[in-house]
Amino acid sequence: MFEGVHNPHKLVTRLGQHVSHKIVKPGRTLRSREELQRLDLEAEAWAFVEACKDYGWWDKVVGFPPDYIIGDIVEFMRDRIPKAYYKWTESMNKNHIDSPPSQLDIDVESFWNTTA
């Protein structure tokens, strides 16, 4: 995933923050599981790319046009959205989780295939 990116760590960090704070919990409102399941992940991936074009960030960190890795971004979002949702849900229920979403071991496929 993210083959050939100049700085994959920076890309994954910013993408993870985007998923958590712009997609799963934009502002003060946690989106419902159903809302998240209905998202067009490709459109969300392109929105992320647009958000990264400020001050030449994309060119410095990625180094090539987004068309080449948009599929990887969608795949990343498909994996990270359920984990971020779980972490936000638990924290709102006063269950503190020390691990970042990337380290949570949850069944990602069941998130996308079932309703709450």
Salt bridges, closest charged atoms under 4 A:
GLU50 OE2 - LYS53 NZ 3.75
ASP54 OD1 - ARG14 NH2 3.39
ASP79 OD2 - LYS83 NZ 3.36
ASP98 OD1 - HIS96 NE2 2.78
GLU109 OE1 - ARG78 NH2 3.23
